[in-house]
Amino acid sequence: QVQLVESGGGLVQPGESLRLSCVASGNINRMVTMGWYRQAPGKGRELVGDISSDDSINYADSVKGRFTISRDNVKNTVTLQMNSLKPEDTAVYYCYAKFRNFRWSLDDSWGQGTQVTVSS
């Protein structure tokens, strides 16, 4: 009932930049947290970064200084600016949202995933 639509994935060379965007829509009364996770082949899904309603931000150590997460509280969107990309950043990136629905129940949702490939 809540949809997260991701965009911006693609193929880039090492050192280049990419920006991922995610738009949440549906039965959302109040957004709590939005963020990005990623999963490489053979590995578990890991947090890349998230941002909460109080604007607190978490990043994985591997992306600190290179990635920047931001959100638009009105549009319920989250953006991940990825700079200085490395081959090890190659993964499927998933948007995540935690929210309270119209019944004020805490709920969450995942996007369909967008492929990011960093290769020379």
N, C-alpha and C positions, 0 to 999 in steps of 0.2 A: 504493500500500500504506500510505501515511501520509495521513491526512485532516486537513485544517484546516477547522474549521467556524467561520464568522464570524457575528456578530450585532451589531445596534445601529445600523445605518445608517438613514437616513431623511431627511425634509425638515424643515429648521429655518430660522428667520429669522436674519439677521445679528445677532451678539452673543449668540446662544444657545449652549447646550452640548450635546454629544452624547458618548456613550461607546461605543466599539467593543470587542468582546471576541472572542477567538479561542481555540479549544480544539484542541490537537493530540492525535491518537491514532493507534495502529497500531504499526508496527515501529520504535519508537524505543528505543534503549538509553540514550543520553545526549543531551540537548538541548544545543546549542552556542549558537545565537543565535535569537531570535524578534524579529520586527519587523513594521512596517507600511510598505507602499508605496502610492502612489496614481498614477492615470493619468486625466488630463483629456482630453476629446476633442481629437484632433489633436496631442497631446503624448506624449512618452515616459513610461515608468513611472519615478517618482522615489522615492527613499527619504524617508519621513516621519520615522521613528525606529526604532531597534532597540536591543535590550538583550541582552548576552551573559551567559554563565554566571558570569563574574566581576563581574557587575552594572554593567559599563561601558555607557554609553548614548550614542547619537548621535542628533541631531536635525537636520532641515533648518533652515536659517537662518530660513525663512519661518514656522516654527511655534514657534520657541523662545520661551518665556515664555507660550505659550498652550496647548500640548499637553503631556501627561505620559504617558510609557509606563511600564508596570510589568509584572511577571511573577510567576507562582506556580510555583516550581521543582518542587513536588510534583505539581501537576495539569497541568503543561505548558500553561499558559494565558498569554496576553499581553493586556493591556488598554491601550487608547489613550483617555485622557480629553482631549476636545477642547473648549476653552473659547474664548469670544470669536470664534466662527466668522465667517468672512468669505466673500463670494461666491466669491473665488478659491480657497477650499478645496473647492469643488465638484469631485468626482471619484469614480471607483470606487476604493475602498480595498481593498487585498489584504493578507492576512496572509501572512507568510513565516516559514519555519522551516528552520534548518540543524541537522543532527543526525547522530549516528552510529547506524546501525541495529544490529540484533542480530548482524550479522557484523562489527561495528566498522568498517564502511565509511562514509565521510562522504557524506551525501546531503542533499537539500533538497526542499522542497515548497511549493506555493502554494495559498492558499485560492481559492475561487470568485469572490471579490470581493463587496463590498457598497456600494451606491450611497449617497453623501452629497451632498445638495443643499442649498445655502445660498442662499436667495432671499427677497426681499421682494415 
